[in-house]
Amino acid sequence: MNTLSIISLVFVGGGLGSISRFGVGKLSLKFYNGEFPLSTLAANLIACIVLGLTIYLTKDKITQHEWIKYLVLIGFCGGFSTFSTFSVETLKLMQDQFYGLAILNIVISLILGIGILFVLVK
């Protein structure tokens, strides 16, 4: 696979992931508008599910279908998940003295994110 093809796949996947992330944020605001950063948590956990399922379903075929790695794993999941937003929202919770929610956000994000991948990737 040539470099231009790889860049194009990452570009398209990243764009679709970013648009999907925006949609999750807007949708979550219709149901919840509290202090806890639920939309970021949801996006990151959904990205872990997509990543884990893709790895699980393609583990024996990924070398034959290399485009999946660039489009879905790197592009889409990279554009959809958001460590920087997770970090700034956790910092904001701390600055606003919501220490319990900040710790809860960190613990839930790590345990569920890694747990999802542990179960799906094996």
N, C-alpha and C positions, 0 to 999 in steps of 0.2 A: 504494500500500500504506500503510495507516495505522500510526501509531506503536505501537498495542497489538499488531497483527499482527507487526510487526518485533521487538518485545521478546519476544513469545511464541516466535517462531522461534529467536531467539538463545538464549533460556532453554532450550528443548528441546534444541537442538543442543549447547549448552554442557554440559548435564547428561549427554547421551549421550557426549560427548567425555571428560568427567571420569571417568565410569564405565569407559569403554574404557581410559583411561590407567591407572586403578587395576588393571584386568585385566591389562594389559601388564606392570605392575610385579610383580604376583603370579606371573604365568606365567614371567617371566624369572628369578625367584628359584628356580624349580624346576630351571633349567638352569645358572645361573651365580650365584655369591655372592662374587665377588672384589671387589677395591678399585675397579676401573673401573666407572663408573656406566652400565652397559650398558642398563638399562631406560629411563633417560631419553633416552639416545641413540636407542634403538629407537623410542620414542614420538615424538620430535621428527622423525626421518626418515620415519616412517610418516605423520605429519601433513603433511610436505612432499610426500609422494607423493599423498596424498588431495587436498591443495590444488592441486598441479600438474595432476593428472588432471581434477579438477573444472573448473579454468580451461580446460584444453585441450578438454575435451568440451563445454563450454557457452559458449565464447568468442563464438560468433555468436548465441547464444540467451539470454544472461544478462539482457538487458533485457526479454525476454518472460517469463522465469522468474526474476524478481528474488528470489523466496523462497529459491532455492538459495544465493545469496550470504549471506543471513542465517542460514540453517539450517546449511549445511555450511562455508562459508569462514570466517565470523565465529564462529558458535556452536561447531560440532563441532571444527574445527581449533584454535580458541582454547582450548577446554576440554581438548583432547587434548594439545597441545604445551605445553611448560613451560620457559620461559626462566628463571624464578626458581629452579626446582629445578636446572637445568643450572648456573646461577651458583653456588648454594650448594654443590653437589657438587664443582664445580671448585675453589672456595675451600677446601673441606675437604681435598681432595687436596693442595693447597699447604700447608695448615697441618700436615698429617701428613707433609710432606716427600716426597710422591710427585710431584715437579715434572714428571718425564717424562710420567706419566699425565695430569696436569693439562693440559699442553701438547698431548698427543695428543688429549685430549677436545675441546679448543678447535678444533684443526686439523681433526679428523675431522668434528665437528659442522658447522663452517662450510663446509668444502669439499664434503662430501656433501649437506648441506641446500641450499646454493645451487646445487650441481651438478645435483641432482634437479630443482629448479625451472627451471634453465636448459634442461635437456633437454626437459622436459615442456611448458613454457609457450611457448618460442621466440617 
